[in-house]
Each structure stands twice: as structure tokens, then as C-alpha cells.
Amino acid sequence: MEITSFGETCLRMRGKEGVVVANAFPRIVGPTGRGLTADILTFSHPDGQSTLGLEAPAATLRADKTTASAKAASSKNGMRIPTSLESAFLLDSPGEYDVHEILVTGVRTFRDEAQGAERGYNTCFVYELDGVHVVHLGDVGHLLTEEELGEIGPVEVVCVPIGSSLPAAKAAELVAQLDANLIVPMPLDADGDGKAELDRFLHEMSVEHPEAVPKLAVTSSSVPNETTVVLLEPRGR
């Protein structure tokens, strides 16, 4: 299974079962998607400041898990889909899904520590590809509860946002909660404040600044025994 970055929280995960792309916002990949294609497209939150989390009733925010075997890709909750990804199977809400033999679990979280009152909701997605479990935390803004950790389950790879509403120290604490050995930071502003926040995160993780690599290739048997941070070089930059 290979993970490639396209900038910020936009990642592509390619496995034998298919290809998943997370958070392909048009402002990152452009309205055409730069030819980026996928079998499954996930969005952890609407692009920009979300008001949906403020307006939706609590019952909606705590949506029950559902199982889906098919769903047409389309614009949902005002989401704009790059044209090259219009045929992908769209997921942007909590639930358990089996698509193209890829197991995906969406877990409702928030983009702040006030249950979404400030920045709205967020969905953490867990993908199983080639026997490897990857959690993409989206733009989560808080530590996880025991219930949320239980829904996410054991994972080998954690993709964590850096430079959002979650300070570096709490981002490191969040990673520790998930007890995974492969950590992929996703700097939200790699050339500005995000770089300084990334440095603070690496300091909290007690690791030196790693050399950025074009992609991360991992199998269930190649996961390191010790915590390893892999910094991805965004494709096209």
C-alpha cells in the first residue's frame, strides 16, 4: 500500500483493492483534480469554515453507523468535487462501508474542543488496504474519547493534521492515544506557521526532522517496531 500527498490533508492511498483519495478540495488540487482519480473519495469536513456543525441537531452530529455497498459520487453538503474524481464513490459522513472490497469506517469527531460549536464537525476515516489499517484524522481539533478510540480501532498508520486548532503538544498526545508506529504529519501551511508547528510536533515526538519522501510504501509485515515519522513531499510542488 502506498500513500502519496497532494498537499495539506489531501492524500492518495493506493492498494491492490483500489485507490482512496482523502480531502481532494478544489483549492488544493484545482477544479479539474489535475488528473487525480480514485475508486473512493472521502471528505472529513466541508472546505473552509463550516457552519453545518452549528446548525445540525445533536442527533445528526452523532449519526448512527450505517453500512453501504454502493453510492453514487455527487456533490453533498455543498461539497465541490473535482471533475477527474466525479466517478469516485463519495463518503463524507460517519458509518461503516464496504466499497470495492475496501473497508472504510467513518467516525464522527469535531474541529474544535467545543463539540463543533466553533469550527463544525469532522469525520476521521479508517481505511483497510492490503491488510494495513490507516486512520486519516482530517482536521480533528481535540483528543479522542474512549468511545471514539473504540470506533477507530487498532491502526498501523496515523495521518495527523499539523497547524490546525490542535496544538503540537496535543497532536503528539493524540498520536500516542492511537498507539501506531507509523506517523504521517499533514502540515496545513508547510511554508508558514505550519512549518513552525511541525517543528514543535517533531520535538514533542522526540524525533529529528525527517527528510521528505515522495511516497510511503508499507505492508502489514514492514510496519516498524518503533514509532517512525514519515514526512511526505506534496506531489506537484
MARZA-66585 format. One line per 3 residues: number of its first residue (from 1); their letters; for each residue x, y, z of N, C-alpha, C, O. Coordinates in steps of 0.1 Angstrom, whole numbers, plus 5000, padded with zeros to 4 digits. Example, Ala and Ser with C-alpha at 12.3 -4.5 7.8 and 13.67 -1.06 7.14 Angstrom:
BEGIN
1 = as = 5132,4943,5078,5123,4955,5078,5132,4967,5078,5142,4967,5085; 5128,4978,5071,5137,4989,5071,5129,5000,5079,5134,5011,5080
This chain:
BEGIN
1 = mei = 5009,4988,5000,5000,5000,5000,5009,5012,5000,5019,5013,5007; 5005,5022,4991,5013,5034,4990,5005,5047,4994,4993,5048,4990; 5011,5056,5001,5005,5068,5005,5012,5080,4998,5025,5080,5000
4 = tsf = 5005,5088,4991,5011,5100,4985,5004,5113,4989,4991,5112,4990; 5011,5123,4991,5005,5136,4995,5003,5145,4983,5012,5146,4974; 4992,5152,4983,4989,5162,4973,4988,5176,4979,4984,5186,4973
7 = get = 4993,5177,4992,4992,5190,4999,4982,5190,5010,4971,5184,5008; 4985,5197,5021,4977,5197,5033,4972,5184,5037,4980,5174,5039; 4958,5182,5038,4953,5169,5042,4948,5160,5031,4941,5150,5033
10 = clr = 4952,5164,5019,4949,5156,5007,4959,5145,5005,4971,5147,5001; 4955,5133,5007,4963,5121,5005,4957,5111,4995,4945,5110,4994; 4965,5104,4988,4961,5093,4980,4967,5080,4986,4979,5079,4988
13 = mrg = 4958,5070,4988,4962,5057,4993,4959,5046,4982,4947,5044,4979; 4969,5040,4977,4968,5030,4966,4971,5016,4971,4982,5014,4976; 4961,5007,4970,4964,4993,4974,4959,4984,4963,4954,4988,4952
16 = keg = 4961,4971,4965,4957,4961,4955,4942,4962,4952,4937,4959,4941; 4934,4965,4963,4920,4965,4962,4914,4977,4954,4903,4977,4949; 4922,4988,4954,4918,5000,4948,4925,5013,4953,4935,5012,4960
19 = vvv = 4920,5024,4950,4926,5037,4953,4916,5046,4961,4904,5047,4957; 4921,5051,4972,4913,5060,4980,4920,5074,4980,4932,5075,4982; 4912,5084,4978,4917,5098,4979,4909,5105,4990,4897,5105,4990
22 = ana = 4917,5112,4999,4911,5119,5010,4912,5134,5008,4923,5139,5005; 4902,5142,5011,4902,5156,5011,4908,5163,4999,4917,5171,5000; 4903,5159,4987,4907,5165,4975,4899,5178,4972,4891,5179,4963
25 = fpr = 4901,5188,4981,4894,5200,4979,4899,5207,4966,4911,5207,4964; 4890,5213,4959,4894,5220,4946,4905,5231,4949,4913,5233,4940; 4905,5237,4960,4915,5248,4963,4929,5241,4964,4939,5248,4963
28 = ivg = 4930,5228,4966,4942,5221,4967,4946,5215,4954,4958,5217,4949; 4937,5208,4948,4940,5200,4936,4935,5207,4923,4937,5202,4912; 4928,5218,4925,4922,5225,4914,4908,5219,4910,4905,5208,4914
31 = ptg = 4900,5227,4902,4887,5222,4898,4887,5209,4890,4877,5202,4890; 4898,5207,4883,4899,5195,4874,4905,5183,4881,4904,5172,4877; 4911,5186,4893,4918,5175,4900,4931,5171,4895,4937,5162,4901
34 = rgl = 4936,5178,4885,4950,5175,4879,4951,5161,4875,4962,5155,4876; 4940,5155,4871,4940,5141,4866,4940,5131,4878,4942,5119,4875; 4939,5135,4890,4938,5126,4901,4925,5118,4901,4914,5123,4900
37 = tad = 4927,5105,4902,4915,5096,4901,4915,5086,4913,4925,5084,4919; 4903,5081,4916,4902,5072,4927,4889,5063,4926,4880,5067,4918; 4889,5052,4933,4877,5044,4935,4868,5050,4946,4856,5050,4945
40 = ilt = 4874,5055,4956,4867,5061,4968,4873,5075,4971,4885,5077,4971; 4864,5084,4973,4867,5098,4977,4861,5101,4990,4849,5100,4992; 4869,5105,5000,4864,5108,5013,4867,5123,5016,4877,5128,5012
43 = fsh = 4857,5129,5023,4859,5143,5028,4856,5143,5043,4846,5139,5048; 4866,5148,5051,4865,5148,5065,4856,5160,5070,4850,5159,5081; 4855,5170,5062,4847,5182,5066,4845,5190,5053,4853,5189,5044
46 = pdg = 4835,5199,5053,4834,5208,5042,4846,5218,5041,4852,5221,5051; 4850,5222,5029,4861,5231,5027,4858,5244,5034,4847,5249,5033; 4868,5250,5040,4866,5264,5046,4858,5263,5059,4857,5252,5064
49 = qst = 4854,5274,5064,4847,5275,5077,4834,5268,5076,4826,5271,5067; 4831,5258,5084,4819,5251,5084,4808,5257,5093,4811,5259,5105; 4796,5258,5088,4785,5262,5097,4775,5251,5099,4766,5252,5107
52 = lgl = 4778,5240,5091,4769,5228,5092,4769,5223,5106,4758,5219,5112; 4780,5222,5113,4781,5217,5126,4774,5225,5136,4769,5220,5146; 4772,5238,5133,4765,5247,5142,4750,5245,5141,4742,5246,5150
55 = eap = 4745,5242,5129,4731,5242,5126,4725,5228,5127,4713,5227,5130; 4733,5218,5126,4727,5205,5126,4724,5201,5140,4731,5204,5150; 4713,5194,5142,4709,5190,5156,4719,5179,5161,4726,5173,5153
58 = aat = 4720,5178,5174,4729,5169,5180,4728,5155,5175,4737,5148,5174; 4715,5151,5173,4713,5137,5168,4719,5135,5155,4724,5124,5152; 4719,5145,5147,4726,5144,5133,4741,5143,5135,4747,5135,5128
61 = lra = 4746,5151,5144,4761,5150,5146,4765,5137,5152,4777,5133,5149; 4757,5130,5159,4760,5117,5164,4754,5106,5156,4748,5097,5161; 4755,5108,5143,4748,5098,5134,4752,5084,5136,4764,5081,5139
64 = dkt = 4742,5075,5136,4744,5061,5138,4753,5055,5127,4752,5061,5115; 4760,5045,5129,4768,5038,5119,4758,5032,5109,4748,5026,5113; 4762,5032,5096,4754,5026,5086,4764,5018,5077,4776,5021,5077
67 = tas = 4759,5008,5070,4767,5000,5061,4762,5003,5047,4750,5002,5044; 4771,5006,5038,4767,5008,5024,4776,5000,5015,4788,4998,5017; 4770,4995,5004,4777,4987,4994,4778,4995,4981,4786,4991,4973
70 = aka = 4770,5005,4980,4770,5013,4967,4765,5027,4970,4755,5028,4977; 4771,5036,4963,4766,5050,4965,4772,5058,4954,4784,5057,4951; 4765,5066,4947,4770,5074,4936,4777,5086,4940,4773,5093,4950
73 = ass = 4788,5089,4934,4796,5101,4937,4788,5113,4933,4783,5114,4922; 4787,5123,4942,4780,5135,4938,4783,5146,4948,4790,5143,4958; 4778,5158,4945,4781,5169,4955,4771,5167,4966,4759,5164,4965
76 = kng = 4777,5168,4978,4769,5166,4990,4773,5176,5001,4785,5179,5003; 4763,5181,5008,4766,5191,5019,4773,5203,5013,4781,5209,5020; 4771,5206,5000,4777,5217,4994,4792,5214,4989,4799,5223,4985
79 = mri = 4796,5201,4990,4809,5198,4986,4811,5199,4971,4803,5194,4964; 4822,5205,4967,4825,5205,4953,4835,5195,4949,4846,5193,4956; 4832,5187,4939,4841,5175,4935,4849,5179,4923,4843,5182,4913
82 = pts = 4862,5178,4923,4870,5180,4911,4865,5170,4900,4862,5159,4903; 4865,5175,4888,4860,5167,4877,4866,5153,4875,4859,5144,4871; 4879,5152,4877,4886,5139,4875,4882,5129,4885,4884,5117,4884
85 = les = 4875,5134,4896,4871,5125,4907,4856,5123,4908,4851,5117,4917; 4848,5128,4898,4834,5127,4899,4828,5113,4898,4818,5110,4904; 4836,5104,4893,4831,5090,4892,4834,5082,4905,4830,5070,4906
88 = afl = 4842,5088,4914,4846,5081,4926,4834,5079,4935,4824,5087,4935; 4834,5069,4944,4824,5067,4954,4826,5076,4965,4837,5076,4972; 4817,5085,4968,4819,5096,4978,4814,5092,4992,4803,5087,4994
91 = lds = 4823,5094,5002,4820,5093,5016,4823,5105,5023,4834,5110,5022; 4814,5111,5030,4817,5123,5038,4809,5123,5051,4806,5134,5057; 4806,5111,5056,4798,5111,5069,4802,5098,5076,4807,5088,5071
94 = pge = 4799,5097,5089,4802,5085,5097,4795,5073,5092,4784,5074,5086; 4801,5061,5095,4795,5049,5091,4805,5038,5088,4817,5041,5088; 4800,5026,5085,4809,5015,5081,4806,5012,5067,4794,5009,5063
97 = ydv = 4816,5011,5058,4813,5010,5044,4822,4999,5038,4834,4997,5043; 4817,4991,5029,4825,4981,5021,4823,4985,5007,4813,4982,5000; 4834,4991,5001,4833,4996,4987,4845,4990,4980,4857,4992,4984
100 = hei = 4843,4983,4968,4853,4978,4960,4863,4969,4969,4875,4968,4967; 4857,4962,4979,4864,4953,4988,4873,4961,4997,4882,4955,5003; 4872,4974,4998,4879,4982,5007,4870,4985,5019,4859,4990,5017
103 = lvt = 4874,4982,5031,4867,4985,5043,4870,4999,5048,4882,5003,5050; 4860,5008,5050,4862,5021,5054,4852,5024,5066,4841,5020,5066; 4858,5030,5076,4849,5034,5088,4851,5049,5090,4862,5054,5091
106 = gvr = 4840,5056,5091,4840,5070,5094,4835,5072,5108,4825,5067,5112; 4843,5080,5116,4840,5082,5130,4838,5097,5132,4846,5105,5129; 4826,5101,5137,4823,5115,5140,4832,5121,5151,4832,5116,5162
109 = tfr = 4838,5132,5147,4846,5140,5157,4843,5155,5154,4834,5158,5147; 4851,5164,5159,4849,5178,5157,4862,5185,5154,4873,5180,5157; 4861,5197,5149,4872,5205,5145,4877,5215,5156,4885,5224,5154
112 = dea = 4871,5213,5168,4875,5222,5179,4872,5214,5192,4868,5202,5191; 4875,5220,5203,4872,5213,5216,4859,5217,5222,4856,5214,5234; 4850,5223,5214,4837,5227,5219,4826,5220,5212,4815,5225,5209
115 = qga = 4828,5207,5209,4818,5198,5202,4813,5205,5189,4801,5203,5186; 4822,5211,5182,4818,5217,5169,4812,5231,5170,4809,5236,5159; 4811,5237,5181,4804,5250,5183,4812,5261,5176,4807,5271,5172
118 = erg = 4826,5259,5175,4834,5269,5169,4837,5267,5154,4837,5277,5146; 4840,5255,5150,4845,5252,5137,4837,5241,5130,4840,5238,5118; 4828,5235,5136,4820,5225,5130,4825,5211,5132,4835,5208,5139
121 = ynt = 4819,5201,5125,4822,5187,5126,4834,5182,5118,4838,5190,5109; 4839,5171,5121,4849,5164,5114,4847,5149,5114,4841,5144,5123; 4851,5142,5103,4850,5128,5103,4864,5122,5101,4870,5125,5091
124 = cfv = 4868,5113,5111,4880,5106,5109,4877,5093,5101,4867,5086,5104; 4885,5090,5091,4882,5078,5083,4894,5068,5085,4905,5071,5085; 4889,5055,5087,4899,5044,5088,4897,5036,5075,4886,5032,5072
127 = yel = 4908,5033,5068,4908,5025,5056,4917,5013,5058,4927,5013,5065; 4912,5001,5053,4919,4989,5053,4923,4986,5039,4915,4982,5031; 4936,4987,5036,4942,4984,5023,4954,4975,5024,4963,4978,5032
130 = dgv = 4954,4964,5017,4965,4954,5017,4968,4950,5031,4979,4947,5035; 4957,4949,5040,4959,4944,5053,4965,4954,5063,4968,4951,5074; 4966,4967,5058,4972,4978,5066,4960,4987,5070,4952,4991,5061
133 = hvv = 4959,4991,5083,4948,5000,5087,4954,5014,5089,4964,5016,5097; 4949,5023,5081,4953,5037,5081,4942,5046,5086,4930,5045,5081; 4944,5055,5096,4934,5064,5100,4939,5078,5095,4950,5083,5098
136 = hlg = 4930,5085,5088,4931,5099,5084,4923,5107,5093,4911,5106,5093; 4929,5115,5101,4922,5123,5112,4916,5135,5106,4909,5142,5114; 4917,5139,5094,4911,5150,5088,4916,5163,5095,4928,5165,5095
139 = dvg = 4907,5171,5100,4911,5183,5107,4906,5183,5121,4900,5192,5127; 4908,5171,5128,4903,5170,5142,4909,5180,5151,4921,5184,5149; 4901,5185,5160,4906,5196,5169,4906,5193,5183,4905,5202,5192
142 = hll = 4906,5180,5187,4905,5176,5201,4911,5162,5203,4913,5154,5193; 4914,5158,5215,4918,5145,5219,4906,5136,5217,4894,5140,5218; 4908,5123,5216,4897,5114,5213,4892,5108,5226,4899,5105,5236
145 = tee = 4879,5105,5226,4873,5099,5238,4875,5084,5236,4879,5079,5226; 4872,5076,5247,4873,5062,5247,4864,5056,5236,4867,5046,5230; 4852,5062,5235,4843,5057,5225,4848,5059,5211,4847,5050,5203
148 = elg = 4854,5071,5208,4859,5073,5195,4871,5064,5192,4872,5059,5181; 4880,5062,5202,4891,5053,5200,4886,5039,5197,4892,5032,5189; 4875,5035,5204,4870,5021,5201,4864,5020,5187,4866,5010,5181
151 = eig = 4858,5031,5182,4853,5030,5169,4864,5030,5158,4862,5023,5148; 4875,5037,5161,4886,5037,5152,4893,5024,5152,4896,5019,5141; 4895,5018,5164,4901,5005,5165,4916,5006,5163,4922,5016,5161
154 = pve = 4923,4994,5163,4938,4993,5161,4942,4998,5147,4935,4994,5137; 4952,5006,5146,4957,5011,5133,4972,5010,5133,4979,5011,5144; 4978,5009,5121,4992,5009,5120,4998,5022,5115,5009,5026,5118
157 = vvc = 4989,5030,5108,4994,5043,5103,4984,5054,5108,4972,5052,5106; 4989,5065,5113,4981,5077,5117,4985,5089,5108,4997,5093,5108; 4976,5095,5101,4978,5107,5094,4972,5118,5101,4960,5119,5103
160 = vpi = 4980,5127,5107,4976,5137,5117,4978,5151,5111,4989,5154,5106; 4968,5160,5113,4969,5174,5108,4979,5182,5117,4978,5180,5130; 4987,5190,5112,4996,5198,5120,4994,5213,5116,4995,5216,5104
163 = gss = 4991,5221,5125,4989,5236,5123,4974,5239,5122,4971,5250,5118; 4965,5230,5127,4951,5234,5128,4948,5239,5142,4957,5246,5148; 4936,5237,5147,4933,5242,5160,4938,5233,5171,4937,5236,5183
166 = lpa = 4945,5222,5167,4951,5213,5177,4966,5216,5179,4974,5215,5169; 4970,5221,5190,4984,5225,5193,4993,5213,5191,4989,5201,5192; 5006,5215,5188,5016,5205,5186,5016,5194,5197,5017,5182,5195
169 = aka = 5016,5199,5210,5017,5190,5221,5005,5181,5222,5006,5169,5225; 4993,5186,5219,4981,5178,5219,4981,5169,5207,4975,5158,5207; 4986,5173,5195,4987,5164,5184,4996,5152,5187,4992,5141,5183
172 = ael = 5007,5154,5194,5015,5143,5198,5008,5134,5208,5010,5122,5208; 5000,5140,5217,4992,5132,5226,4982,5124,5219,4979,5113,5223; 4976,5130,5209,4966,5123,5201,4972,5111,5194,4966,5100,5194
175 = vaq = 4984,5113,5188,4991,5102,5182,4993,5091,5192,4992,5079,5189; 4997,5094,5204,5000,5084,5214,4987,5077,5218,4988,5065,5221; 4976,5084,5218,4963,5077,5221,4961,5065,5211,4955,5055,5215
178 = lda = 4965,5067,5199,4962,5057,5188,4972,5046,5188,4970,5035,5181; 4984,5048,5194,4993,5037,5196,4998,5030,5183,4999,5018,5182; 5000,5039,5173,5005,5034,5160,5020,5037,5158,5025,5047,5164
181 = nli = 5027,5029,5150,5041,5031,5149,5045,5039,5136,5057,5043,5135; 5036,5042,5127,5039,5050,5115,5031,5062,5116,5018,5062,5116; 5037,5074,5116,5030,5086,5118,5033,5095,5105,5045,5097,5102
184 = vpm = 5022,5100,5099,5024,5108,5087,5018,5122,5091,5006,5124,5091; 5026,5132,5094,5021,5146,5096,5016,5152,5083,5021,5150,5073; 5005,5160,5085,4999,5167,5073,5000,5182,5076,4990,5187,5082
187 = pld = 5011,5189,5073,5011,5203,5076,5001,5211,5068,5001,5210,5056; 4993,5219,5075,4983,5227,5068,4988,5239,5061,4982,5245,5053; 5000,5244,5066,5007,5256,5060,5022,5253,5060,5029,5258,5068
190 = adg = 5026,5245,5050,5040,5240,5051,5050,5251,5049,5062,5249,5053; 5046,5262,5044,5056,5273,5041,5055,5284,5052,5063,5294,5052; 5045,5284,5060,5042,5294,5070,5042,5289,5084,5052,5282,5088
193 = dgk = 5032,5292,5092,5031,5288,5106,5031,5273,5107,5035,5268,5117; 5026,5266,5097,5026,5251,5097,5040,5245,5099,5041,5235,5105; 5050,5252,5093,5064,5246,5094,5068,5247,5109,5074,5238,5114
196 = ael = 5066,5259,5115,5070,5260,5129,5062,5251,5138,5068,5245,5147; 5049,5249,5135,5041,5239,5143,5046,5225,5140,5046,5217,5150; 5050,5222,5128,5056,5209,5125,5069,5206,5133,5070,5195,5139
199 = drf = 5077,5216,5134,5090,5215,5142,5086,5212,5156,5093,5204,5163; 5076,5219,5162,5072,5217,5176,5067,5203,5178,5069,5197,5188; 5059,5198,5168,5053,5185,5168,5064,5175,5169,5064,5165,5177
202 = lhe = 5074,5176,5160,5085,5167,5159,5093,5167,5173,5098,5156,5177; 5095,5179,5178,5101,5180,5191,5094,5172,5202,5099,5165,5210; 5080,5174,5202,5072,5167,5211,5073,5151,5209,5072,5144,5219
205 = msv = 5075,5147,5197,5076,5133,5194,5090,5128,5196,5093,5116,5195; 5100,5137,5200,5114,5134,5202,5120,5127,5190,5128,5118,5191; 5117,5133,5178,5124,5128,5166,5130,5140,5159,5125,5151,5160
208 = ehp = 5141,5138,5151,5147,5148,5143,5138,5150,5131,5130,5141,5127; 5139,5162,5125,5132,5165,5113,5135,5155,5101,5147,5155,5097; 5126,5147,5097,5129,5137,5087,5130,5143,5073,5124,5154,5070
211 = eav = 5137,5137,5064,5138,5141,5050,5125,5137,5044,5120,5126,5045; 5119,5147,5036,5106,5144,5030,5108,5134,5018,5118,5135,5011; 5099,5125,5017,5100,5115,5006,5087,5116,4997,5077,5121,5002
214 = pkl = 5088,5111,4985,5077,5113,4975,5065,5104,4979,5053,5108,4977; 5067,5093,4986,5056,5084,4990,5060,5075,5001,5072,5073,5003; 5050,5069,5008,5053,5059,5018,5047,5046,5013,5035,5045,5011
217 = avt = 5056,5036,5012,5051,5023,5008,5052,5014,5021,5063,5013,5027; 5041,5007,5024,5041,4999,5037,5032,4987,5035,5022,4987,5028; 5036,4976,5041,5029,4963,5041,5026,4960,5056,5033,4966,5065
220 = sss = 5018,4950,5058,5015,4946,5072,5027,4941,5079,5028,4941,5091; 5037,4935,5071,5049,4930,5077,5060,4940,5078,5070,4937,5084; 5059,4951,5072,5070,4961,5072,5068,4972,5081,5076,4982,5082
223 = vpn = 5057,4972,5089,5055,4983,5099,5066,4983,5109,5068,4972,5115; 5073,4994,5111,5084,4994,5121,5079,4991,5135,5068,4993,5139; 5088,4985,5143,5085,4982,5157,5086,4994,5166,5080,4994,5177
226 = ett = 5093,5005,5162,5093,5017,5169,5086,5028,5162,5084,5028,5150; 5082,5038,5170,5075,5050,5163,5084,5057,5153,5095,5061,5156; 5078,5058,5141,5086,5064,5130,5077,5074,5123,5065,5072,5120
229 = vvl = 5083,5086,5121,5075,5097,5115,5080,5098,5101,5092,5099,5098; 5071,5098,5091,5074,5099,5077,5068,5112,5072,5055,5114,5072; 5076,5121,5067,5071,5134,5061,5071,5132,5046,5081,5129,5039
232 = lep = 5059,5135,5040,5057,5133,5026,5058,5146,5018,5053,5157,5023; 5065,5146,5007,5067,5158,4998,5054,5159,4990,5052,5149,4982; 5047,5170,4990,5034,5170,4982,5037,5169,4967,5047,5176,4962
235 = rgr = 5030,5161,4961,5032,5159,4946,5028,5171,4939,5018,5178,4942; 5036,5174,4929,5033,5186,4920,5039,5199,4925,5037,5209,4919; 5047,5198,4937,5053,5210,4942,5068,5210,4939,5075,5219,4943
